[in-house]
Amino acid sequence: MLDKLRNIFQVPELKRRILFTLMIFVIYRFGEHVPTPGVNAKALAGAFQSQAGTLFGLYDMFVGGAFSRATVFALGIMPYISSSIIIQLLGAVVPYFEKLRKEGEEGQKKLTQITRYGTVLISIVQSFGYSVFLTNLGASQGVVVVPDPGVMFTLSTIITQTTGTIFVMWLGEKITEHGIGNGISLIIFVNILGGVPNAVLQAYDAFRANTISLLTVLFVLALMVVVVAAVVLMTQATRKIPVQYAKRIVGRRMYGGANTHIPLRINTAGVIPIIFASSLMILPATVAGFVPPDHPLAQMGQWFNPLSIPYNVVYGLIIVFFTYFYTAVVLNPNDLAENMRKYGGFIPGIRPGRKTAEYIDRVLSRITLPGAIFLATIAVVPDMVIGATGLPFIGFGGTSVLIVVGVALDTLQQIESHLIMRHYEGFVKSGRIRGRTRM
């Protein structure tokens, strides 16, 4: 293992990319501690404890706690992700966006530019809502979170939060361009891991206070290992559909005649269904937090208790629905069949065209079911464990585990490709490339 780690830093380009990525992480973490003007941070920390089980608590996890501290990076990279998801969904229903998606690199550049404009617009709206949230939170908790609320505070919050989001988006794009891995995903990865030390300290304090037993801690650790292993297995699992390309002669050269396959992932939708379902299920509790306790809407917070069995059953069903929905949006069997037909490809035993699209759709529907059930299980099990063991500090959930494991695997695969190109022993699958390193 040490030799493999040493190989990483023996490739000059890979070493430069890793150091550049780490430098961006340092800049980002520094920005997460720059406060927003006009906010009482100490009062906010105490008042935000009541938002742990709401949509704002989930949002705070994705931005590394910057939301609860009201820093200039409080919105984080989430407006960019929201804009990307909206543009991606529009690509399936709006002809203009679908046309841009099919135009290759030039179309992708236009979509990226539109996504950036959408990020700015969403940031302005969310930062305005954030200023209202800070003002109302202090009033509902009986503390002064915003000493001087008004137009100037709202305007300064909009400017600082929108600027912070644009800067975070720029940092993510620079990581993708000059660093290693996907910059946007790595920023969320760092934010989630940033909460691990606090979770470990809480577990240690509870153990020293005899609140929990050693057996319970060992059980939770074993469960975490099993969950991570299952996520790795399902993330990498694919269904390979064999494809053959007919031979064709162009000039004096012969093209085609190759055998390949279409890899269909069991978990095509990734973590998006859990994010959609979490936002939908936590929304009633969030609304209940803005009304007085005697208001009829306040009862929604009790009905949608994340530790109850009815909540988790409905939560799991919604995840299954969104898994099928998002898979249908991002993967179109008709486009796959048309591209195969255009280049002379066909699935053995299946007629090109409509029959091929129907076959791919049937296979995709079947493999999506275990993927959807897996996502629902991974999302529900941690909450059930918390309810059964009383361990709210374990600090891991389906969303965070899927993001961390997925980003880690993607980054390791990129490091692996750099090592293979430089004829160094790989970091993940070393046995397969040893023959290449001897050449």
N, C-alpha and C positions, 0 to 999 in steps of 0.2 A: 504493500500500500504506500509506503514512504517513497519507493522508487517511482510509482505512478504520479504521486504528488510532485516529486522533483521534476518529472518530465514536463509537467504543465509550465513550470517557470524556465525550462530550457528552450522553449519556443518564444523568440523575441516578440512576435506579433501577438501571441496569446497572452504573454506576460503583460504587454502594454494594455491590451484590452481589459484584462482583469483589474489591473491597478487603476485604470480610468474609471471602471465601474465602481470600485471601492471609493474613489475620490468623490464621485457623484453621490454615493450613499452618505458620505460624511457631510456634504453640503446640504443634502435633503434633511438629514437628522438635525443639523444646526438650525435650519429654517423652521422645523417643527417646534422650536422653543422660543421663537420671536412672537411676542404677544400682539394681539389686535388692539389698537388704541381705543381707550374708553371702556375697558372691561376690567372688573374686579376679579382677578383670577382665583383668589382664595374663596370668595363667596360663590363663585361658579363651581368650584370643585365640590363644595358641600351640597349645592343645590342639584348638581347633575347626578348624584347618586340615585335619585328617584327615577332616572331615565334608563336604568340598566337593562330593563326588559322590554324597551320600546324600540322603534325603528331607529331612533337616535343612538341608542346603545350599539346596535348592529353597525350603523354608519361609523361610529367612533372606533370600532375594531378595525375597519378597513383603512382608516387614516392614522392608525397608530396612536390613538389617544389625543390627537391634535384638536379634534372637535370639542372634547370636554375641557380642554385647556384654552380654547378660543385663540389659537395661534393664527398666523397669516396663512398657514397651510391647513386650516380647519376643514376645508372642502376636499383637500387632497386631489387625487386623480379621478375621483368618482364622476364629476361632470363630463370628463372626456370619455369614460366608459359608457355613461348613459347616452352620450351623443353617438358613440360608435354603434351601440346596440340599436338605437333608433334608425340610423342610416342603414344598418344591415337589414332591419325589418322592412324598411321602405323599399329596399332593393328587390323584395319579393312581391310587392304590390304596386309600385310606381314604375311605369315603363322607363322614365328618364334615368332613374337610378339603376335599373336593371341593365339599360344600355351602357351606362358608364362601367358597370361591373364587368361587362363582356369586352370592353375596349382594351384590355391588357394594362400595360404600365401607365399609359397616359390617362386612362380612365381611373386607375387607382390613385393617381396624383390628384385628380379633381375630387374624388371622394374623400381623400385625406384632407384637402383644403376645406371642403364643406363640413367635415367632422370638426375641424378646428373652429370654424365660425359657430357651429352648433355648441361647442364647448363654452365659448365666450357667452353666448346667449343663456345657456343653462346656468352658468356660473353667476351671471347677474341676477337671475331669478332666485337661485338658491341662496346667494349671499343676502339678498333682501329678506328672504324668509328666515335666514339665520339671525339677522339683526332683530327681527320681531320675536324670534324664539328666545333670544337672550334677555330681552326686555320682559317678556311675559313669564319666563322661568323665575326670574328674581321676584316678581310680584306674587306668583303662586306659592313660592317657598318662604315668603316673608323676609327676604334678604335683598340687599342692593347689589345686583350683578352689574348693572349699568348705572353708574352714578349720575350721568347727564344724558338721558335718552332724548332723542329728537331727530331733526332732519340731518344735522351734521354728523351725528353718530351713524345713522343709516347710510348716509352717503360715503363716509369714510370706510365703513364695513364693506360696502359693495366694491369700492375701489381696491382695498387691500386684499379681500378674498378672491376677487376676479383676477387680480394681478398674480396672487400666489398660485392659483390654479394654472394660469398660463405658464408661469415659471416651472411648475412641476411637470406640466405637459412637455415643455422644452427639455427638461432634464431627462424625461423618459425617452424622448426621441433621440437625444444624444447618446444614451446608453445603447439603444438599438443600433445606431449608426456607427459609433466608435468603440462601444464596449462589447460585452458578451451577454447573450440572452435577449429576451424581450424586455425593453425598459419599463413599459407600463406595468407588466406583470411583476417584474422584480421590485418595483416600488411598493406594490401591495404586499408582496412576499416579505419585505423588510418590515412593513408596518405590523403584520400579523406576528412575526417572530419577536418584534419589540415588546409584546405583552407577555412573552413566555417567562422572563425573569420574575416579574411580579407574581405570576401564577405559581411559580415554584416557591417563592418566599411565603406566599399565603398558605400553601400546602405544608411547608415546614413549620410555620407558626401554629397552624391548627394541630399538627402532630405533637409539637412540644406542649401544647395546652391540653393534650389528651382528648381533643374533640373528635379525632378519628383514630383508628387503630392502624397498626403496621400492615395487617392483613388487607385492610381496605385500600391502602396506598398501593400495595403490590398488585392488587386486583385491577386498579385503575391503570397502572403502568402496563400491565399485561394486555388490557383491553386496548390501550393506545397503540401498542405494537401490532396487535391483530388488525386494527382499523387501518393503520398506515400500510401494512402489507396488502390488505385487500384493495386499498385505493391504488397502489402501484400495479397490482395485477389487473384490475379492471381498466385502468388508464391505458395500459399497454396492449390490452386484448383487442384483436382485430379479426374480422371475418374476410378472408381473401377470396375474391371472385375471379376465377381464371379468365384471361382475355388473350385471344390470338389476333395477330395482325397479318392480313394477306400480303403476299409479295407483290410489289409493283415496280416497274422499270421506268426511271426518269433519266432520259439521255442514255448514258452508258453505265449508269449505276443502278443497282437493285436496292430497293428499300423495303422495309417491313419483314414479314416472316418471323417475327419474334414472339415469344410467349411471355406474358407478364400477368399481372393481377391488379385488381382494384381493392385496396385495403379499406374496408368499412369498419370504423371503430364502434365497439359496443357502446361506449359512452361518447357519442358524437357531440352532444350538447354541452359537455363539460360541466362547469359549475353554474352556468347561467340559470337553469331551472330552480336550483336552490335559492339563488339570489332573488329571482322573481317571487317564488313562493314565500320566502322569509319576509320580503317587503309587504306582500299582501296580507300575511297572517299577523304581522306585528302592527299593521296600520290601525286596527281598532283600539289596541292598547295605547297607541300614540295619541289618537284622538281623545281617548278617555282621560289622558293626562292634562289636557287643556281645559277641562270643564270642572266645575266644583264637584265634591264627592257626592252631593245629593242629587246631581243631575242624572236623568235617565241614561244618558250615553256613558256615564261612569261605570255602569254595570258591565259594559263590554270588556273592560279590563279584567274582570273576574271570569267571564265566559271564555276568554282567549288566554288562559294561563298556559304558558309553554310547558309546564310540568304535568299537565293533565293528559289523560288518555284520549279523550275526544279531540283535543287540540292536535295531538300528534297523528291521529288517524286522518283527520281532514288535511293536515299538513302533508302527509305522505301522498295522499290522493292528488293533491294539487301539484306536487313535484312530478308525479307520473304524467299528468296532463301536460305540463309545461315541457317536459322532456320530449314528448312526441311532437308538440307544437314547434319547438325551436329546431328540432332535427329536420322537420319538414321545411323550415325556412332556410336553413343553411345548406341543405343537401337536396338538390333537385334531381330525381332519377331521369327526368326527360332531358335535362342538359347533359348528363353523363352519357345517355344513350345516343344523343345527337353528336356529341364529340367523338365517340367511338366510331359511329357510322361515317363521319366525315374523314377520318384517317384510316378507314378500312379495317377497323377492329370489330370483333364479335366475340360473344360468349359461346363456347362450344355447346351445341345442342339447342341454342336459343336464336330465333330469327332477329336480325337487326331491326332497329326502329322501336315501334310501340311494344312489341313483345319483350324486348330487352329492358325497356323502362319499367314494364310491369314486373318483370323478374327481379330487378334491382329493388323496386319498391316493396315487393313481398319479402325479400331477404332483409331489407332495412327495418321493416316493421317487426319482424320476428326477433332480430338481435337487439332492437331498442327496448323491448320489454324487460329482459334481465338487467339492462343498463339502467332503466328507469326505476325498477325495484331496488337495485343496488343504491342508487342515489337517495331514494326515500329512506332506506334502512340506515345508511351512513348519517343522514340528517337527523333521524329520530332517535337512534340508539344513545348518543351522548346525553340528550335531554332526559331520556328515561333513566339513565344511570344517575344523573344529578338528582332526579326526583327520588330514586330508590336509596341512594347512599348519602344524600345531603351534602354533596361536594360541589358547591357552586364555583369553586376556585380552580377546577381542573383545567380550564383554559383551552380546551380543544372542542371543536364542533365539526360537523360535516363540511360546512362551507370553508372553514379555515384549513382543515386537513386537505381537502381537494385542491385548494389553491396552492398551498405550500408544496405538496407532492408533485402536482402538475408542473409548476414553475421549476422546481428542482430538477425533475427529469428532463425538461426541455433544455435547461441550461447545461446539464451534464452531457446531453447529446450534442450540443454545439461545441463544447470543449472536446468531446470525443472526435468530432469531425476535423477540428484543427489539428489534433494529435495525429490522426491517420494521414492527413495531407502532408505532415512533416515527417512521416515514417517513424513516429514514436509509438510505444506501446499504449494502447487505449486505456481509458480510465474506467469504462463500464463493462465492455465486452472484450476483454483482452485476448481471450483464446482465439477469437476469430481473425485477428489481424496480426498474429505473431509471424505468420508466414510472410506478410508484407514487410514487416520490419527487418527481416533477414535479407531481403532483396537489395 
